Amino acid sequence: MPGHHRRRRQPARLHGPGRGRHGDRDPARQARDRAMSGTADLRDSYDVAVIGAGPAGMVAAAICAGAGLSTVLLDEQAAPGGQIYRAVGETPVRRPAVLGNDYWHGERLVRALRASTAHYVPGATVWSLSREREIGVSIAGGARLVQARRVIIATGALERPFPIPGWTLPGVMTAGAAQILLKSSGMIPQGRTVLAGSGPLLWLLAWQYLNAGAKLDAILDTTPRANRKAAWPHAAAFLLSPYFRKGLRLLLSVRRRVRVVAEVGDLRAEGEGKLQTVAYRVGDGVETRLSADILLLHQGVVPNVNLAMSVGIAHRWDEDQLCWTPVVDGFGGTAVDGVAIAGDGAGIAGAWAAEERGKLAALAAVRALKPDARREQLPDEMQVRLALAQVERGRLFLDRLYRPADRFRLPEGDTLVCRCEEVSARQIVETVALGCTGPNQMKAFLRCGMGPCQGRLCGLTVTELIARARGVSPAEVGRYRLRPPVKPITLGELAVLPKSEAAIKAVVRG
C-alpha cells in the first residue's frame, strides 16, 4: 500500500506523523493499549455479545448496555466506526468538507458507545461462533472463548470481487481500500490515477478525493446502458429517498471536475511488475489505452457472511443484489437460537439503515433477556421502523441501476479468480467439465477458497462461474461450506485455550 499512495500535508493531512485527531500519542500504540486493557478484564460470559463496531454494532451495544444487560462489543479494527465511519474519532483528516457530513455523523454513535457501560474490545478478531453462542476470539496475540446468552452479528459488508486481467498488479487496488487509507491516515494518491467500475462508493470516493485536492485522470464507468431500463420502474420510490438529492449533487460535482467515460464494456490492467497502462473499450469500439500509476476498482458491496455461514445460518441467493444474504426476521433474528444479524450483513441497504437495524436487533435482545426493562431506556419500535422504511426507500432502484455487468463478474481465460491460491477462470471452467458440480468440490480439485481470505474474494465468482458452465442458477450451485476458524489463528493460540474436563477426557480416551 505505501508504494501506491504518498502522504500529503495539505489538505488531507493536518497532523504530522503519529498524531491522532484527539491527542498527541501514536494511534497505533493507543489501539494496542486499548486491546491489551480490553483483554485484561474480558469476562468469560455476557448477556449480549455484539460482533463488529460499525453503525449497527455500536448502536446495538449501547442500547443493550443501557438496558442493564452485560454487553461486550468485539471489533477487529483499532477504533469503532466500521468501514463507513472508520477512524472517525482519530482521523487526521480534520476539514469536515473532505469526507462529508454523513461521515461525521459517526462521531455521535461513537460518543454514545463510549458513554455506555458496554465493554468495547478493539483489535479483537472473531474466528468462530458456535450454535451454543460460544465465541472464539483472538486479542493481542492470545485466544479466548467468550459465552453469551444472545449474539448480534454486525460484520457489515465487503467489496464485491472485480476480477479483470491484471487486477493483482501492484498499483491496482479496490476503492474501499483506498478510502480506508484516506480516512485512517489522510493519504491520497499521487501520479496518474484512474477509477473504474460502478456503484455509489466509486462516486463517493472520487468526490472525497477531489475535496482533498487529489487529481483524478479519468473515471471509467462500467454501468451497462441496459440497467437504466431495469431501474426506471423504481425511480419514483428513489426520488423520495433521502439519498436522492445527496447523490445527485455528488454526481454532478464529480462530473464537472473529472473526465467520465461511460458504458465501458471491456477493461484490463497492464504492466511489467506494476501497473503501467489501463486498457478499455466502450461498447464494440476501438480499444483505448491510458497511462496510469494507480487503478482503483469497485463494483458494489455485498454482505460479509462468512461468520454467519459458519454457524449454520440459512442463506439465500439474492437475484437483485447478486449475492448470498442470510434469512432473517423483522428483528434480524435467525433460525439459530439467540443469534441475530444487524446491518449490511443482513443485506445491503447503507449506513443509515444499518443503524436502524441495529436498534431492532437490540430491542429483540432486551425483550428476550430483560422483559421488565423500562420503555424510556429503549428506542420506540414504531419510529425505528418508519425511519428504516424511509432510508430503504428506492433501494431496488440502486440495485438495478448499478447491477454489475456479466462481463465483470464472470471473467474468462487466464484471469485470476482465487488470488490466494492463484486459480484462473479457465481452470474453474475446465474442472466443471470434469464433473465438478459445486464450490466445495472445487476446493478438492483446485484449493479455491482455502487461502487466508477463506473465500471472501472469490466465493461469489466461483459460484457464478460454475452456474454459467452448468447452465443452472447460482442458488442450485450453492456456496462454500465454511467452518471455523473463519479467520487465521495460530496453533499456539489454540493450544493455550482453556479446556473443559469433558474435552480433556475425550482426547485422553481417544
KEPA-15098 format. One record per residue (C-alpha): residue in one letter; x, y, z. Coordinates in Angstrom, 2 decimals, padded with zeros to 5 digits. Layout:
N
['a', [X, Y, Z]]
...
//
This chain:
510
['m', [000.00, 000.00, 000.00]]
['p', [002.62, 002.62, 000.88]]
['g', [004.09, 002.26, -002.58]]
['h', [000.78, 003.17, -004.15]]
['h', [-000.01, 006.28, -002.10]]
['r', [002.03, 009.11, -000.65]]
['r', [001.19, 011.29, 002.30]]
['r', [000.46, 014.93, 001.52]]
['r', [000.48, 017.67, 004.13]]
['q', [-002.36, 019.64, 002.62]]
['p', [-005.22, 019.50, 002.51]]
['a', [-005.91, 015.96, 003.73]]
['r', [-003.27, 015.81, 006.46]]
['l', [-003.43, 018.21, 009.33]]
['h', [-001.27, 016.40, 011.87]]
['g', [002.28, 015.21, 011.49]]
['p', [003.13, 011.50, 011.74]]
['g', [001.99, 009.79, 014.91]]
['r', [-000.62, 012.36, 015.94]]
['g', [-004.26, 011.37, 016.19]]
['r', [-007.26, 013.64, 015.93]]
['h', [-007.92, 013.65, 019.65]]
['g', [-004.42, 013.50, 021.08]]
['d', [-000.68, 013.50, 020.59]]
['r', [000.02, 009.79, 021.00]]
['d', [000.57, 007.36, 018.18]]
['p', [-002.90, 005.98, 017.21]]
['a', [-001.45, 002.52, 016.62]]
['r', [000.04, 002.49, 020.10]]
['q', [-003.26, 003.71, 021.56]]
['a', [-005.05, 000.86, 019.80]]
['r', [-002.61, -001.71, 021.18]]
['d', [-003.01, -000.28, 024.67]]
['r', [-006.81, -000.44, 024.39]]
['a', [-006.67, -004.01, 023.14]]
['m', [-004.44, -005.10, 026.00]]
['s', [-006.61, -003.37, 028.60]]
['g', [-009.74, -004.84, 027.00]]
['t', [-008.27, -008.33, 027.21]]
['a', [-007.26, -008.00, 030.84]]
['d', [-010.81, -007.57, 032.12]]
['l', [-012.65, -009.58, 029.45]]
['r', [-015.18, -011.80, 031.18]]
['d', [-015.95, -015.40, 030.33]]
['s', [-019.64, -014.70, 029.75]]
['y', [-022.01, -011.82, 028.94]]
['d', [-025.69, -011.33, 028.42]]
['v', [-025.07, -009.92, 024.93]]
['a', [-022.08, -010.13, 022.61]]
['v', [-022.01, -007.84, 019.58]]
['i', [-019.51, -008.63, 016.81]]
['g', [-018.49, -005.61, 014.75]]
['a', [-018.37, -001.91, 015.71]]
['g', [-019.92, -000.33, 012.64]]
['p', [-023.15, 001.70, 012.88]]
['a', [-025.32, -001.38, 013.62]]
['g', [-022.94, -002.82, 016.20]]
['m', [-022.29, 000.46, 018.03]]
['v', [-025.99, 001.26, 018.34]]
['a', [-026.93, -002.28, 019.39]]
['a', [-024.23, -002.44, 022.07]]
['a', [-025.14, 000.95, 023.55]]
['i', [-028.86, 000.07, 023.74]]
['c', [-028.28, -003.34, 025.33]]
['a', [-025.88, -001.88, 027.88]]
['g', [-028.25, 000.99, 028.61]]
['a', [-030.99, -001.51, 029.43]]
['g', [-028.79, -003.07, 032.10]]
['l', [-027.52, -006.09, 030.17]]
['s', [-023.86, -007.02, 030.46]]
['t', [-022.64, -006.33, 026.93]]
['v', [-019.36, -006.86, 025.10]]
['l', [-018.56, -005.34, 021.69]]
['l', [-015.81, -007.23, 019.85]]
['d', [-014.29, -005.45, 016.86]]
['e', [-011.32, -006.28, 014.66]]
['q', [-010.39, -002.67, 014.00]]
['a', [-008.35, -000.35, 016.23]]
['a', [-011.20, 002.10, 016.78]]
['p', [-015.01, 002.00, 016.49]]
['g', [-016.77, 003.08, 013.32]]
['g', [-016.70, 000.12, 010.96]]
['q', [-015.89, 000.75, 007.30]]
['i', [-018.26, 003.65, 006.77]]
['y', [-017.16, 005.60, 009.86]]
['r', [-013.64, 004.22, 010.01]]
['a', [-011.30, 006.19, 012.30]]
['v', [-013.97, 008.86, 012.77]]
['g', [-012.62, 009.68, 016.24]]
['e', [-008.96, 009.66, 015.23]]
['t', [-008.69, 010.54, 011.54]]
['p', [-006.06, 013.12, 010.61]]
['v', [-008.50, 014.50, 008.01]]
['r', [-009.72, 017.42, 010.08]]
['r', [-011.51, 019.51, 007.45]]
['p', [-015.15, 018.31, 007.51]]
['a', [-015.77, 019.08, 003.83]]
['v', [-013.26, 016.46, 002.69]]
['l', [-015.18, 013.39, 003.87]]
['g', [-018.63, 014.98, 004.05]]
['n', [-021.24, 015.49, 006.76]]
['d', [-022.54, 011.93, 006.58]]
['y', [-019.15, 010.62, 007.69]]
['w', [-019.04, 012.88, 010.74]]
['h', [-022.43, 011.58, 011.87]]
['g', [-020.44, 008.59, 013.08]]
['e', [-018.94, 010.70, 015.88]]
['r', [-022.33, 010.77, 017.61]]
['l', [-022.53, 006.98, 017.53]]
['v', [-019.01, 006.62, 018.90]]
['r', [-019.74, 009.04, 021.74]]
['a', [-022.90, 007.13, 022.67]]
['l', [-020.98, 003.86, 022.69]]
['r', [-018.17, 005.22, 024.85]]
['a', [-020.68, 006.80, 027.25]]
['s', [-022.40, 003.44, 027.73]]
['t', [-021.33, 000.61, 030.01]]
['a', [-020.72, -001.71, 027.06]]
['h', [-017.32, -003.42, 027.25]]
['y', [-015.73, -002.33, 023.97]]
['v', [-012.76, -004.50, 022.90]]
['p', [-010.82, -003.30, 019.80]]
['g', [-008.32, -005.44, 017.92]]
['a', [-010.50, -008.49, 018.56]]
['t', [-010.59, -010.99, 015.70]]
['v', [-013.58, -013.32, 016.00]]
['w', [-012.68, -016.62, 014.35]]
['s', [-015.52, -018.87, 015.48]]
['l', [-019.09, -018.86, 016.72]]
['s', [-020.91, -021.99, 017.84]]
['r', [-024.64, -022.69, 017.89]]
['e', [-024.35, -022.58, 021.69]]
['r', [-023.14, -018.96, 021.30]]
['e', [-019.56, -019.60, 022.34]]
['i', [-017.29, -017.11, 020.59]]
['g', [-013.65, -017.76, 019.72]]
['v', [-011.70, -014.50, 019.63]]
['s', [-008.04, -013.54, 019.31]]
['i', [-006.88, -010.37, 021.07]]
['a', [-003.30, -009.09, 021.19]]
['g', [-001.93, -012.50, 020.21]]
['g', [-003.98, -014.51, 022.69]]
['a', [-007.10, -016.59, 022.06]]
['r', [-010.13, -016.55, 024.34]]
['l', [-013.55, -018.18, 024.47]]
['v', [-016.50, -015.99, 025.43]]
['q', [-020.02, -017.21, 026.13]]
['a', [-023.12, -015.09, 025.50]]
['r', [-026.84, -015.52, 026.01]]
['r', [-027.51, -013.52, 022.84]]
['v', [-025.21, -012.72, 019.93]]
['i', [-025.67, -009.91, 017.40]]
['i', [-023.52, -010.32, 014.28]]
['a', [-022.80, -006.88, 012.81]]
['t', [-019.92, -007.67, 010.49]]
['g', [-021.14, -005.34, 007.74]]
['a', [-020.22, -005.54, 004.07]]
['l', [-017.21, -006.15, 001.87]]
['e', [-016.48, -005.21, -001.71]]
['r', [-017.69, -007.45, -004.50]]
['p', [-014.86, -009.18, -006.38]]
['f', [-013.85, -007.34, -009.57]]
['p', [-011.67, -009.91, -011.40]]
['i', [-010.24, -008.33, -014.53]]
['p', [-006.97, -009.17, -016.27]]
['g', [-004.16, -007.57, -014.27]]
['w', [-006.14, -006.90, -011.10]]
['t', [-003.34, -008.40, -008.98]]
['l', [-000.68, -005.96, -010.24]]
['p', [000.89, -003.56, -007.74]]
['g', [-000.85, -000.24, -008.26]]
['v', [-004.31, -001.85, -008.60]]
['m', [-006.49, -001.82, -005.51]]
['t', [-010.11, -001.53, -004.51]]
['a', [-011.87, 001.76, -003.95]]
['g', [-012.72, 000.63, -000.42]]
['a', [-009.06, 000.04, 000.44]]
['a', [-008.18, 003.47, -000.94]]
['q', [-010.90, 005.06, 001.15]]
['i', [-009.53, 003.34, 004.27]]
['l', [-006.15, 004.98, 003.63]]
['l', [-007.83, 008.36, 003.28]]
['k', [-009.89, 008.07, 006.44]]
['s', [-007.33, 006.44, 008.69]]
['s', [-004.14, 008.11, 007.50]]
['g', [-005.10, 011.09, 005.38]]
['m', [-003.42, 009.54, 002.34]]
['i', [-004.41, 010.46, -001.20]]
['p', [-002.94, 009.16, -004.48]]
['q', [-000.21, 010.88, -006.40]]
['g', [000.57, 010.11, -010.01]]
['r', [-001.81, 009.19, -012.79]]
['t', [-004.97, 007.90, -011.11]]
['v', [-007.93, 006.15, -012.74]]
['l', [-011.14, 004.98, -011.05]]
['a', [-013.11, 002.23, -012.76]]
['g', [-016.33, 000.40, -012.08]]
['s', [-019.82, 001.16, -010.89]]
['g', [-021.77, 001.94, -007.75]]
['p', [-022.24, 004.74, -005.19]]
['l', [-018.93, 004.16, -003.36]]
['l', [-016.93, 004.79, -006.54]]
['w', [-018.50, 008.22, -006.93]]
['l', [-018.25, 009.00, -003.23]]
['l', [-014.53, 008.24, -003.20]]
['a', [-013.98, 010.40, -006.28]]
['w', [-015.82, 013.28, -004.58]]
['q', [-013.80, 012.87, -001.37]]
['y', [-010.52, 012.74, -003.28]]
['l', [-011.38, 015.90, -005.19]]
['n', [-012.29, 017.64, -001.93]]
['a', [-008.91, 016.59, -000.54]]
['g', [-007.04, 018.05, -003.51]]
['a', [-006.26, 014.87, -005.41]]
['k', [-006.06, 014.87, -009.20]]
['l', [-008.06, 012.18, -011.00]]
['d', [-007.26, 011.44, -014.62]]
['a', [-010.47, 009.58, -015.50]]
['i', [-013.45, 007.63, -014.25]]
['l', [-014.28, 004.58, -016.37]]
['d', [-017.96, 003.88, -015.71]]
['t', [-018.81, 000.22, -016.35]]
['t', [-022.55, 000.60, -015.64]]
['p', [-024.40, -001.07, -018.56]]
['r', [-026.83, 001.11, -020.50]]
['a', [-029.50, -001.60, -020.18]]
['n', [-029.53, -001.09, -016.41]]
['r', [-031.37, 002.21, -016.79]]
['k', [-034.39, 000.48, -018.30]]
['a', [-034.47, -002.08, -015.49]]
['a', [-034.14, 000.62, -012.82]]
['w', [-036.64, 003.09, -014.25]]
['p', [-039.83, 001.50, -012.80]]
['h', [-038.37, 002.05, -009.31]]
['a', [-037.27, 005.64, -009.88]]
['a', [-040.32, 007.21, -008.26]]
['a', [-039.58, 005.50, -004.95]]
['f', [-035.96, 006.62, -005.11]]
['l', [-037.00, 010.23, -005.68]]
['l', [-038.49, 010.18, -002.17]]
['s', [-035.35, 008.65, -000.67]]
['p', [-033.02, 010.82, 001.46]]
['y', [-030.22, 009.59, -000.77]]
['f', [-031.62, 011.14, -003.97]]
['r', [-030.64, 014.80, -003.50]]
['k', [-027.31, 013.93, -001.89]]
['g', [-026.42, 011.50, -004.66]]
['l', [-027.43, 013.87, -007.44]]
['r', [-025.35, 016.74, -006.05]]
['l', [-022.36, 014.43, -005.62]]
['l', [-022.58, 013.05, -009.16]]
['l', [-022.87, 016.49, -010.73]]
['s', [-019.95, 017.78, -008.69]]
['v', [-017.68, 014.93, -009.80]]
['r', [-018.71, 015.07, -013.44]]
['r', [-017.88, 018.78, -013.59]]
['r', [-014.30, 018.13, -012.50]]
['v', [-013.32, 014.73, -013.91]]
['r', [-013.43, 013.16, -017.35]]
['v', [-016.01, 010.35, -017.22]]
['v', [-016.09, 007.62, -019.84]]
['a', [-019.50, 005.91, -019.83]]
['e', [-020.53, 002.38, -020.86]]
['v', [-017.10, 000.83, -020.62]]
['g', [-017.55, -002.80, -021.65]]
['d', [-014.01, -004.14, -021.54]]
['l', [-011.24, -003.36, -019.06]]
['r', [-007.80, -004.64, -018.13]]
['a', [-004.71, -003.53, -016.26]]
['e', [-001.27, -003.97, -017.83]]
['g', [002.31, -003.55, -016.75]]
['e', [005.64, -005.21, -016.08]]
['g', [005.93, -005.74, -012.33]]
['k', [003.50, -002.88, -011.63]]
['l', [000.58, -001.06, -013.21]]
['q', [001.56, 001.00, -016.23]]
['t', [-001.50, 001.07, -018.50]]
['v', [-005.27, 000.75, -018.25]]
['a', [-006.86, -000.53, -021.46]]
['y', [-010.59, -000.18, -022.04]]
['r', [-013.20, -000.31, -024.75]]
['v', [-016.57, 001.43, -024.98]]
['g', [-019.11, -000.97, -026.43]]
['d', [-017.63, -002.57, -029.55]]
['g', [-015.41, 000.42, -030.24]]
['v', [-011.68, 000.74, -030.63]]
['e', [-009.56, -000.02, -027.58]]
['t', [-008.18, 003.00, -025.74]]
['r', [-005.12, 002.92, -023.50]]
['l', [-004.39, 005.24, -020.58]]
['s', [-001.07, 005.55, -018.82]]
['a', [-001.72, 005.05, -015.11]]
['d', [000.11, 004.58, -011.82]]
['i', [-002.97, 003.74, -009.75]]
['l', [-006.19, 001.99, -010.73]]
['l', [-008.99, 001.87, -008.17]]
['l', [-011.69, -000.75, -008.84]]
['h', [-015.21, -001.05, -007.46]]
['q', [-018.49, -002.67, -008.49]]
['g', [-020.60, -002.64, -005.36]]
['v', [-020.59, -004.25, -001.95]]
['v', [-022.06, -007.50, -000.62]]
['p', [-022.83, -008.82, 002.87]]
['n', [-019.87, -010.18, 004.84]]
['v', [-021.41, -013.57, 005.57]]
['n', [-018.53, -015.89, 006.47]]
['l', [-019.12, -015.90, 010.23]]
['a', [-022.89, -016.22, 009.79]]
['m', [-022.47, -019.11, 007.38]]
['s', [-020.02, -020.89, 009.67]]
['v', [-022.59, -021.08, 012.49]]
['g', [-025.16, -022.65, 010.19]]
['i', [-027.46, -019.70, 009.49]]
['a', [-029.54, -020.27, 006.38]]
['h', [-028.73, -018.08, 003.36]]
['r', [-030.48, -017.49, 000.05]]
['w', [-029.30, -016.25, -003.32]]
['d', [-030.48, -012.66, -003.83]]
['e', [-031.06, -012.17, -007.53]]
['d', [-031.30, -008.38, -007.18]]
['q', [-028.06, -007.90, -005.27]]
['l', [-026.38, -010.95, -006.86]]
['c', [-025.03, -012.35, -003.61]]
['w', [-025.86, -014.56, -000.64]]
['t', [-027.95, -012.96, 002.09]]
['p', [-028.95, -014.52, 005.42]]
['v', [-032.54, -015.46, 006.15]]
['v', [-033.66, -013.18, 009.00]]
['d', [-036.89, -011.97, 010.55]]
['g', [-038.02, -008.39, 011.15]]
['f', [-035.62, -008.03, 014.10]]
['g', [-032.63, -009.63, 012.37]]
['g', [-033.28, -012.91, 014.18]]
['t', [-032.19, -016.19, 012.61]]
['a', [-033.14, -019.84, 012.98]]
['v', [-030.06, -020.32, 015.19]]
['d', [-031.35, -019.73, 018.70]]
['g', [-030.17, -016.46, 020.23]]
['v', [-028.20, -015.28, 017.17]]
['a', [-029.27, -012.21, 015.17]]
['i', [-027.72, -010.29, 012.28]]
['a', [-027.86, -006.50, 012.02]]
['g', [-026.65, -004.01, 009.42]]
['d', [-025.41, -004.66, 005.91]]
['g', [-024.51, -008.22, 006.90]]
['a', [-028.25, -008.93, 006.60]]
['g', [-028.49, -007.35, 003.12]]
['i', [-027.04, -004.18, 001.63]]
['a', [-029.02, -001.06, 002.50]]
['g', [-026.45, 001.52, 003.65]]
['a', [-025.21, 003.07, 006.89]]
['w', [-028.47, 004.75, 007.92]]
['a', [-030.43, 001.52, 007.51]]
['a', [-027.71, -000.37, 009.40]]
['e', [-028.18, 001.95, 012.36]]
['e', [-031.92, 001.28, 012.48]]
['r', [-031.41, -002.46, 012.07]]
['g', [-029.00, -002.37, 014.98]]
['k', [-031.73, -000.82, 017.12]]
['l', [-034.20, -003.55, 016.19]]
['a', [-031.74, -006.34, 016.98]]
['a', [-031.02, -004.71, 020.34]]
['l', [-034.74, -004.38, 021.09]]
['a', [-035.22, -008.09, 020.49]]
['a', [-032.27, -008.95, 022.76]]
['v', [-033.53, -006.73, 025.60]]
['r', [-037.07, -008.07, 025.35]]
['a', [-035.79, -011.65, 025.47]]
['l', [-033.37, -011.19, 028.37]]
['k', [-034.88, -008.33, 030.35]]
['p', [-038.59, -008.03, 029.61]]
['d', [-039.07, -005.66, 032.55]]
['a', [-036.71, -003.02, 031.08]]
['r', [-038.19, 000.47, 031.25]]
['r', [-039.54, 001.79, 027.95]]
['e', [-037.65, 005.07, 028.29]]
['q', [-034.41, 003.06, 028.13]]
['l', [-035.29, 001.77, 024.67]]
['p', [-035.94, 003.29, 021.24]]
['d', [-039.55, 003.36, 020.07]]
['e', [-040.05, 000.42, 017.70]]
['m', [-042.60, 002.21, 015.53]]
['q', [-040.30, 005.19, 014.98]]
['v', [-037.41, 002.88, 014.18]]
['r', [-039.41, 001.00, 011.57]]
['l', [-040.63, 004.23, 009.99]]
['a', [-037.07, 005.53, 009.79]]
['l', [-035.89, 002.24, 008.32]]
['a', [-038.61, 002.25, 005.68]]
['q', [-037.63, 005.80, 004.69]]
['v', [-033.93, 005.10, 004.22]]
['e', [-034.62, 001.80, 002.42]]
['r', [-036.99, 003.54, 000.00]]
['g', [-035.79, 003.18, -003.56]]
['r', [-033.16, 000.55, -002.71]]
['l', [-034.30, -001.57, -005.64]]
['f', [-033.60, 001.37, -007.96]]
['l', [-029.95, 001.41, -006.87]]
['d', [-029.66, -002.38, -007.07]]
['r', [-030.99, -002.43, -010.64]]
['l', [-029.10, 000.67, -011.80]]
['y', [-025.72, -000.47, -010.51]]
['r', [-026.10, -004.18, -011.23]]
['p', [-022.57, -005.26, -012.27]]
['a', [-022.21, -006.35, -015.86]]
['d', [-021.82, -010.09, -016.51]]
['r', [-018.52, -009.32, -018.23]]
['f', [-017.02, -008.03, -014.99]]
['r', [-018.50, -010.68, -012.67]]
['l', [-017.68, -013.68, -014.83]]
['p', [-014.08, -013.49, -016.06]]
['e', [-012.58, -015.68, -018.76]]
['g', [-009.30, -017.24, -019.73]]
['d', [-006.25, -016.73, -017.53]]
['t', [-007.80, -014.02, -015.35]]
['l', [-007.23, -014.98, -011.73]]
['v', [-010.34, -015.71, -009.70]]
['c', [-008.88, -017.06, -006.46]]
['r', [-005.98, -014.74, -005.63]]
['c', [-004.87, -016.73, -002.57]]
['e', [-004.33, -019.96, -004.49]]
['e', [-003.77, -018.38, -007.94]]
['v', [-006.61, -020.19, -009.71]]
['s', [-007.80, -018.87, -013.06]]
['a', [-011.25, -018.71, -014.64]]
['r', [-010.16, -021.22, -017.28]]
['q', [-009.13, -023.76, -014.63]]
['i', [-012.52, -023.46, -012.94]]
['v', [-014.46, -023.95, -016.18]]
['e', [-012.28, -026.92, -017.19]]
['t', [-012.81, -028.51, -013.77]]
['v', [-016.59, -028.20, -014.17]]
['a', [-016.22, -030.08, -017.45]]
['l', [-014.55, -032.88, -015.50]]
['g', [-017.68, -033.29, -013.41]]
['c', [-017.15, -030.82, -010.56]]
['t', [-020.63, -029.52, -009.71]]
['g', [-020.08, -027.06, -006.85]]
['p', [-017.67, -024.82, -004.91]]
['n', [-016.93, -027.38, -002.21]]
['q', [-015.85, -029.98, -004.74]]
['m', [-013.77, -027.26, -006.38]]
['k', [-011.77, -026.98, -003.16]]
['a', [-010.59, -030.57, -003.58]]
['f', [-009.65, -030.01, -007.23]]
['l', [-008.06, -026.55, -007.11]]
['r', [-007.98, -025.34, -003.46]]
['c', [-010.26, -022.41, -004.33]]
['g', [-011.45, -020.71, -001.15]]
['m', [-008.87, -022.40, 001.08]]
['g', [-006.47, -019.46, 001.38]]
['p', [-006.24, -016.80, 004.10]]
['c', [-009.37, -014.95, 002.92]]
['q', [-011.46, -018.14, 003.24]]
['g', [-013.35, -017.37, 000.04]]
['r', [-014.24, -013.75, 000.71]]
['l', [-012.51, -012.63, -002.51]]
['c', [-013.54, -015.49, -004.79]]
['g', [-016.68, -017.14, -003.40]]
['l', [-019.25, -015.27, -005.47]]
['t', [-017.19, -015.51, -008.66]]
['v', [-016.64, -019.26, -008.27]]
['t', [-020.35, -019.89, -007.68]]
['e', [-021.41, -017.84, -010.70]]
['l', [-018.76, -019.35, -012.99]]
['i', [-019.87, -022.86, -012.08]]
['a', [-023.53, -021.88, -012.54]]
['r', [-022.87, -020.50, -016.02]]
['a', [-020.80, -023.52, -017.05]]
['r', [-023.53, -025.89, -015.86]]
['g', [-026.42, -023.79, -017.19]]
['v', [-028.13, -023.56, -013.80]]
['s', [-028.80, -020.86, -011.23]]
['p', [-026.27, -019.86, -008.52]]
['a', [-028.86, -020.97, -005.96]]
['e', [-028.64, -024.52, -007.32]]
['v', [-024.83, -024.49, -007.35]]
['g', [-024.55, -023.39, -003.74]]
['r', [-021.71, -021.79, -001.80]]
['y', [-018.57, -022.61, 000.11]]
['r', [-019.21, -024.64, 003.25]]
['l', [-017.50, -022.59, 005.95]]
['r', [-016.15, -023.97, 009.18]]
['p', [-014.26, -022.33, 012.00]]
['p', [-011.78, -020.79, 012.15]]
['v', [-013.09, -018.26, 009.64]]
['k', [-010.03, -016.06, 010.23]]
['p', [-006.39, -017.19, 010.56]]
['i', [-005.34, -018.26, 014.06]]
['t', [-002.03, -019.75, 015.18]]
['l', [-001.63, -023.23, 016.63]]
['g', [-000.08, -021.59, 019.68]]
['e', [-003.26, -019.64, 020.34]]
['l', [-005.37, -022.77, 020.01]]
['a', [-003.08, -024.72, 022.30]]
['v', [-003.46, -022.32, 025.23]]
['l', [-007.25, -022.10, 025.07]]
['p', [-008.93, -023.16, 028.32]]
['k', [-010.16, -026.73, 028.16]]
['s', [-013.08, -028.27, 029.99]]
['e', [-012.77, -031.53, 031.89]]
['a', [-015.04, -033.21, 029.35]]
['a', [-012.86, -032.07, 026.46]]
['i', [-009.68, -033.29, 028.15]]
['k', [-011.20, -036.70, 028.91]]
['a', [-012.46, -037.03, 025.35]]
['v', [-008.95, -036.52, 023.95]]
['v', [-007.28, -038.80, 026.52]]
['r', [-009.75, -041.60, 025.95]]
['g', [-009.35, -041.26, 022.22]]
//
